[in-house]
Amino acid sequence: MTAPPTSDHAPGGPPAPRFAVLGPLRAWHGEHELPLSAPRTQAVLAALVLRAGRPASARELIGAVWGDDAPPRASGALRTHISGLRRLLEPGRGPRGRARVLVSADGGYALRPEPGALDLAVFEQRAADAGRARAAGRLEEAREQLDSALALWAGAPLAGVPGPYAHAERTRLTERRLTVLEERWDVETELGGHTAAIAALGVLAAEHPWRERIQELLMTALYRAGRQADALEVYARARRSLADQLGVEPGPGLARLQRRVLAAEPGPADPAGLLRLTATFPLPAQLPHDTGDFTGREDSVARLCAALDSGRIVALSAISGMGGVGKTTLAVHVAHRTRDRFPDGRLYADLRGTDPRPAEPMHVLDRFLRALGVPAGHVPALPDERAALYRSRLAGRRVLVVLDNARDLAQVRDLLPGAPGTAVLLTSRSRLAGLTGATLVDLRPMVPRDALALLARIVGEERVNAEPRAAADVVESCGGLPLALRIVAARLVAGPDRTLARTAALLADERRRLRVLRAEDAAVETTFRLGAGLLDDEQARAFRLLALPDVPEMTLPEAVAVLDRPWRVAEELCESLVDLNLLESLSPGRYRYHDLLRLFARQAAAEEMPDSERTAALTRLLHFLLATARNAHRTTMPDDVFPGDLAPPPSAGLTFATQQEAAGWLVDTQATLLGVIEQGAQDGRAPLAVCADLLVAVDPLGRMGARPYGLERAARAVCEAAERAGDTRAEARARYMLGGAMSLRFELGPALPEFERVVELCRAAGDRALLGPVLIALGGCALARRDFTAAHDLLTEALELSRAVHSRGSEAYALGFLALAELATGEPEAAVATGREAVALTRATGDRAGEANALHNLSQVCLWTGRTEESLDCLHESLRLWRETGSLYRESLLLGALAQAYNFAGRPAQAAEHAATARDIAERHGDGYFLGRALAQLGHAHAAQGHPAEATACFRRAYDIFHGLGLPDAEDLTPHLTAGAE
């Protein structure tokens, strides 16, 4: 970063604060940099400064900083952070003085910096100026503006700032910088600066081997410089990288460019013109079918079609609370109208924005990547890597992406392409006003003329003309909502003997409807009542019961369990509801509700079905999921004891032929599992023991290197319910999983009391099946805190328990950690033998994730006993195993460990390379502990290479991270810090 951003302030007044987010989060008063040491304070400041003056409620800030893991007193902690920031940002303001920078607004807070006070705003302005200059043919001016914009960057954006908001913004800003970098060197190539472009693009291509746009630019520069052979080598290298790491072929842009280079065609190579999709996989064509009787909305259709022509982001919005107004129908209709403009494919996803558990962006990315030709086994496991690969696959292509029913900008941010050409069509219940440059359409109910025309197109003009007054009454009763009209019209078409007059009379009789929702929701519930009032008894029962579980969608086996009907009967009931537009079928055997139809069906169930029937339906689903999860657990970990075997569940559940099939079910169903667990625990009538056992069934996901979304929230719900009920068995399982969720983030302070309470409960109950795993978890925490004697005792007991209950999976984990404890307590030879025994055991049982963990532990023992080469061999094999699973979370750990081993071996160049990669992965994913480890090893590598300033900077950052986590690793770095570090 060449200089902090500048801003104007009142003459004679104190200098206004300035902020930088394009690197570590920083703030200044004049030339004085403000101390921003506390990570949570940085997270609060980041969430405020990036809102560009827009207010944020306390609830929004808590979500931005803590996400689902907010502590019970998060509101008080937030106020403390706000007070501290105010003292920093306005040091001269008295205790009763009015805040002018960080102000209270609309029940929340807003940060109002001066114009030009944020480096990001300056960056975007300069990039926009460059775009205008380039469009006008002023290429040298465009290059200057792009250089000026990129000079503002000082490293990874918001580096080390915790929290889901910072995590999402880090991804977005990193992608934005790469896009501007690509434009910068594209301009350089147009100006004929091939030599400079080749040098810079060569570095970028090595850093981002999967980013095909960079490879295309490098090939173009080489080709234009007359280096045909080198251009072809770039293609070959990119192809190898994509094939080895992702199992995919290069995109059409690279492939066509290679053909042009081979043909030695004259004239400039034009990557943008070579990006038509000609891949070997089918072009994605995921749009739902267009409505043949689409009526009205001419102005909205025209605006959206025109906007899509320019490739901009388009957002749709309905009046608040007005479900059924036709957002999806309009979006799909426009998408079909413009499909010829997007020859490379059309992607579609329902984001379920109004569900209690909206669609996770990572699951949507998985579907999209597979549709774009990435084999299922090669889709990256973590969200940031998926988003990066998704943008790379879309770069340069003309693809239309329809994102239906979005909750907010945070949900769609990773789903937005990074370069023009691909268009995005969004629908949402709320206005997505934060989408800069988007075309916003506020969709309202149909006017009576269009509504009447729609009715006539469905039931026939002859019937409408024969009963014009009744038809007008039907339209009026439907409140201009297309969904209501379609439900009524479907019944009229299904019964030709039904008259419009009779239908109008039914609609007018409020006694035949459910009680109207309060305020503006009245018209919506009235709409849904129209279809439900005409169902037979079995259909009505199915419509209500299937809406009860908190799941994004329901499979047919799950529906069979909920309805307690034979397979064929349950399928016929579901399909009949689909035919009546009361249920949607995503694909054969998978069903979902429209968001407001689900609410309506649940309210109908609450008012018209006894509590016992509703509880029984949820209980049946819990038993089915538990039985299936138990089968998956036993398939993925056949030599481990499932600590939830209280009694055989009534349901047999699904079975699995292979470990991959069982693991796939666990990953695909985790949102359903955690949603139903949380719902069952909060219900008060569902069996708590089943909820607790089902929660433990999610444990293999953590062992496989995954971090299940929503795990901590579900565990807290079970824990609170268990405490209310006095159910110590359920409490033990919930606290075990709660502590596990915390320890995955290395937040050992709050995790330890949870684990210690579990030990207390297990000992009192004689619960050996759970006591072993929790002692292993406590032993791991003791190792991290360097209480090696305690770790040795805990792990020795855990090993004995694991062997006593014949749990070979837990036995291997205990052995791996015990080897580290033996090393630290002065038993090096025993440590080597124990570590090798752990590896041998995992190989005997076929536990690939366990083998990767055991090899990492053995590598540490070998490193500290002088077996450096064996340590390196273990680490490389462990890294290979984790890469097979796609777990970048674990990959960062292994790369940091490799850096440490290379430092021990006196090979600082290799250490620096691995440490830098580990740092980059950890920064992208907000993994504080792994980031600290990587920085520490990078500091040692810099020091060994004679770069003391760089080393000190790395040591200081690592120290701050470890100190913030309360880990003793900070003490190791104290001698390496400059004076003044604490």
KOLKE-122375 format. One record per residue (C-alpha): x, y, z. Coordinates in steps of 0.02 Angstrom, whole numbers, plus 50000, padded with zeros to 5 digits. Each point is the difference from the previous one (the first is absolute). Layout:
BEGIN
XYZ...
***
This chain:
BEGIN
500005000050000500795016249943499115011150125498454999750110498455007649921499755018650024498415009050048499375017550027499535006950169499435016450069501375013350000500735002050172499094984750065500744983250049500504989049853498654987949947500444981650019500534990349846499854981449971500834986249899499244982949965501064995049849501224990850112499984998950190498635011050072500795016850046499425017350054500865016950018499785017150076501085010949891501684991049993499674990850164499464981949977498694994150125500294983750097498744986849945500634984650091498424990950060499374988549860498155002150045500195018950002500744998849826498524989349946498765013250063500965014049915500104990349836498124996750001499675018550025501285007849885499524989049852498185005350012500485017149934498995009750126498464988750001499364995950175500204982450069498894993550139500764991850153499304983549940500835002049830501675004350080499914985150117499674988949851501435007949905501254997650142499464983650080498794992049876499084985150073501254999150144499515016050090500274998850189498515002650117500565017950040500485005049824499015016350012501045005850148501614994949915499485009749845499675015850102501734998250077500804998949828499005015049938500535010550150501824995449972499895004649817499225016850041501425004050117501254995649864499145008949857499555016050096501295001650139499565018250035498134997250025499425002050179498944986950089498415009749957500575006649833499054995449845500794986649892500315005449821500944985049928499274984350079498215005350034498434991750066498714998949861498344991049972500194989150153501774995049951501655007849951500755008349847501785005149958500035015849896501745003049933500455015349898500054998649809501594991249944500354993350175499874981649950501304992149886498704988449924498935014549940501555008149922500454983449919498274997949922499995018049939501684998149915499484983349923498405008049934500995014649929501124987449913498514991249925499335016249929501705004749930500204983049919498275000749923500475016949925501614992949928501165009050123501004984550043501505008650080498865009650116499094983850042501674991850043500475014350116498344999350090500114981150021501775001250068499435013650120498564989150058501054984450027501345009750094498765002150142500094981450043501094994450145499654981350010498494988950029498475010850035499455000450183501414987850038499724991250165498325008350035498824986650068498144997549971498874994649857499815017749930501885002749986500174982649927498745003749863500735017249964501764992849992499444988349862499095013749905501425012550009501334987249953498994995449847499765018549958501885003350006500364985449885498725006549876500825017249999501724992149983499394990449849499345016149923501655008850036501044987349904498704998549864500215018749972501904998250002499894986749865498895011249894501325013850016501334988149937500894998050166500214981349975501634998550098499315008150158498374990549984500884983349979501045002750158498525005050108498784987449929501264986150023500015003250187498115001250007499794984049899501114990650123499035006950149498304996349924500204984649891498124996849993499545017649945499824997449814499815018449955501785003450063500674985349900499125006849845500765017250023501734992650022499804989449843499395015349905501495010650054501234986349955499144997049832500025018449956501845000850049500374986349874500324986750132498854986749932500854985350086499945008650171498165003949975499654981649966501004995150155498855011350105498524990449931500804983250036500445005150177498245006750033499244984249931501084989050112499565010250154498144999449965500044981449964501104995350150499145010950128498195000849941499824986349872499335012049867500545005749828500405018349961498535011049957499575004649821500965016450007501674991550031499604985949880499575011749856501495011050036501134984849991499274995549831500325017649935501794999750061500284982949921499285006749838501115015650015498535010849949500485017949959499345014550100499795002150187499364985350102498355004950078499604990250158498315008350022499484994449827500554982150033498954996750153498474991849926499674983950093500424984649897500364988250144499704981449991498685000550136498195005149964499665018650012499055003850160498165003149963499255000550174498605012649978498294994150058498734999449860499305016549942498175003750034499084998449836498605011450059501125013950067498975015950001500365018550029501575007350079500525007849832500985014450078500944988750119500424987549865500675013849887501095007650137500744983350050500354994249822500895016449964501034998550160500514982149961500655005849832501345009850091500504985450110499635009550160499344992550161498105000850006499014998850161498144997250021499005004250154498204998450055498975010350121500484994750175498994985050055499124997449833500454982249954499254993149841500165016549907500944991649857501855003950029500614982949945498784999049854500605016849934501854995550024499824983349910498995008149860501335013449973501374986850008499154990049862499705015849896501875003950006500744982549995500675002149824501125013950065500844987350117500604985949888501154992850133498594994550115498725004650131500204996050186498585000550127499904998350189498645003050130500895007850150498514997650118500265017250075498444999650109500344982850075500634998750178501544992049923500345008049830501044991349868501855000050041500995008449859501274985950005498654987249957499405010749855501795001849939500184981250004498514997949884500575014049885501784993549985499404982649957498855007749868501515009249930500964983849977500964997950164499884981750056499124997950168501564992750080501055015249952498885013950067501005009250136499364996950176500025017750068498945014949943501395011949947500844987249888498324995549923499625018249966501715003049921499844984849886498215005049955500565017349945501434992649902498834988249907498845014549957501365012349949499795005149820498404990149973498255005849961499004991150135498395005550082499894996350187498285000850080500065001150191498234998350063499345004950172501585007450076500025005150183501305013849993501605005649916501094989250113499154984449934500285004249816501715008250009500974983949962498794995949859500335015949901501234998549854501585010550005500055006249821498765007449875499154989349870499104988350116498355007550058499124997150166498135000950029499525000850184498334998850089499765003950184498655004150126500955015850046500815013649896501824996049964500445018449991501834996950039500304992349828500945014349919499445003049821498574987650008498305002749919498704998950139498204995149960498755001650141498674987649945498215003850054498374990249986499234999249828498785013449948498204993249979500105000549810501554988949994499354988650137498384997149905501004996649841501054987150092498454991250065499284999649824501594992749926499974985650125498154995450009499525006149827499255016349937498314991849969499744996150185500545017450053498905008449870498524989350054500155005750183500865017149995499365005950170500524983950088501695000549913500295017850063499524994550176501254985649993501385011949944499575012250139500014986350133501734994449942500695017450035500975000949836501194986050052500434988549854500284985050114498245001550071499265001549827500934984749940499424989350147498185004649971500164998249812500794982750018498474994350097498855007249867500954991249862500024983650097498105001150023499165006049841498304999250086500545012750131499385017549961500845016550030498485005550099500164985450120501875003150019499695018550032498744995650135501254988350085501315013549997498825012850073499574988950150501305004550130499334986450116500744987249885501725007450015501304999650135500115015250109500815014149904501795004250047500285016650084500345016049903500714998949827500124981049998498114998049990499894999149810501404987249991499214987650120498325002249918500834995249836500724983950068498384995250085499164999049830500944984549947500114991550169498135001050032499664988549852501174985750051499344983150056500434994050176501584990449954500665014149891499645012850136500914989450129501524998149886500005018649956500095004750184501184986750065501305001549864500195018550041500464996950183501864995349991501275014349989500824993249842500385008849836499284985649900499334982650034500464983849917498714986549969500724988450135499865014350125498215003349943499584981650027500625001650180499055016350034498354993849925500124982250069499314993449837500654986749880501265005849872498805000049853498605008750095501185013550063500665002949824498235001649929499545012550135501555010649966499724999749813498165004850019500535015350101501255004149862498604999049872498985012450102501475012250014500074997950189501684991049995501465001049879501034985549934501825004949975500434983249923499274982550013499774995850184500455017450069498695012650057499905017550072498735013350047499845017849943500565010050151498305007350046499074984049959501084991550131499535013250129498174998249954500064981050011500855000650170498715011950069498634988949932500804985150086500145009450165498165004949994499224984249931501114985450057500324994150179501725002950074500264981350015499814997249812501225013949956501284994050128499834982249939500415005449822501585009250054500494985350110499834987849855501145010849896501285001150141500004981150019500234997549813501435012449991500834992650154499924982449928500715005949834501345010550085500494985350109500184989249844501055013649918501095001450155500304981350003500394999749814501235014650004500794994550165499704981150010501244997350141499335014050111498644999450131498515011449969499765008850168498155002549967499434981850008498755001750142498724988349922499624993949824498925013349913498294994749934500535004049822501264989849901500575015349903500975000349837501544989149977501615003349904501104989049893501615010250012500875012550112499895013249863498124997749986499765001450188501145015250014499085008149855498344997650089500695008050159500665015149905498435002249893498814997850147500905010150133498845015049979498484988650025500804991050147500475015850094498365008649961498944985550065501134997950153499785018350047498124999349968499784984150100500985006850148498985016050002498354990949977499964993450178498994984649951501174991349878501154986650074501535009250062501074984350006499764997649813500485018249967501584997750102500484983749914499675007549830501135014850046501444988050039499734992049830500675016049921501694997250086500824990949852499855016149898501275008250116501174985149988499905001249810500655017950007498315008449980499235013450111498104997449998499025016249986498785002750143500774986550111500275011550149498225006749992499244982649995501124994150142499495014850109498164996449967500214981950057501045005350150498725012650059498574987549979500984986750094500345011850145498145004450010499534981649998501394994250116500594987849866501854998250038500304987349860499375012049867500925014450084501644990449990499824996849814499495018049964501445007350099501234988149915499475006449829499935018050061501774999050066500544991849838499285014249896500975012550107501634990349999499974999149809500255018950009501334997850137498905009650121500594988950142499465011550141498134997249974500234982249936500874993350156498555002450122498864990849879501174985149986500324999650188498134999750034499824985549878501344990250093499105003150164498344994149927500764984649916500904994450157498425001950103499004989849874501354987349955499875005449819501624992849931499505001749817500005019050010501325001850136501384993849885499715012949861499825014550121501614995350090500885000249831499285017349968500595006050171501704992249969500135009749837499555016150090501314996450134501324997549866499555016849922500125008350171501654990550033499384991450156500914984449945499844989950160498125002350001499944995749815500984983950031498824994650139498425004349902500574991349842500624984650091498284997950080499155003449833501064986549917499514987350133498165004449982500054999149809500764982750008498754994450133498505004649891500884993849840499985017049916501514998949885499665016949922500105008750169501494989150045500965006749850499605018050043500534997350181501644992049945500415014349883499785013250134500824989150133501584999349894500135019050012499724999450188501354986650021501215010649899499655015350108500204990350163501714992949958499614983349916500605002749820500214981849950498324995250071499255014849907500684993849833499344982450031498285006550053499885011549850500434986049880498724988750086498665013249970500415000749813500004981149985498314998750086499175012649885500694991149847499354983450066498245007150021499995009849837499705016550091500745012649876499605015550103500704991450154501574995349905500275018049947499855005950180501134986250066501355004049870499975018350050500244995550184501404987749958500865013449895500115011450152500774986250105501264996049862500455018349978500425002450184500984983750012501165004149855499104989649867499755014749883499854990249837498734987950075499045015150065499955007549825499424983449926498584999050126499465017749965499994998049812498964984150014498805008350123499825014949884499614988349854498634991450100499195016450051500065006449822499044984549948498605005550116500085018249941500235006750178500945016549985499715002350187501204985650033501115004149851500465016650080500534990750158501094987849902500835013549895500455009450159500734984150074501024997149841500685017650016500544996150178500874984049943500925009149860500565013350124500674986250113500904992449851500845016649959499035002449838499235017250028499525003149818498874984749998499375004450173499525017549940499094993049848498934987950103499715012650139499415013349877498754987949922499384994750172499825018350048499005004049844498794985550029499775004450183499715018449960498674995649871499084989250125500265010350158500894985650091500905009850135501054986250078500604992849835500385017749941501075002950154500974983749972500325004449819500575017750043501184993750135500854987949880500065013349865500865011450125501324986750038500284997449814500215018749970501215001350146501054985749932500055008449829500625016450074498385010149993499795006050179498655013149967498874987649911500334987150137499535012150139498385004849912499504981749986500474996350180499005014850063498434995049906500174982050058500265005750179498425010649996498984985349935500654987650130499845012750139498205003549949499604981350006500844998450170501244986949936501784997650067500685000649822500075018950026501394997850130501114991449871499985015649893500375012950136501904999549972499735003649816498965015850025500635017749998499975010350159498295004550063499104983949958498974992850138
***
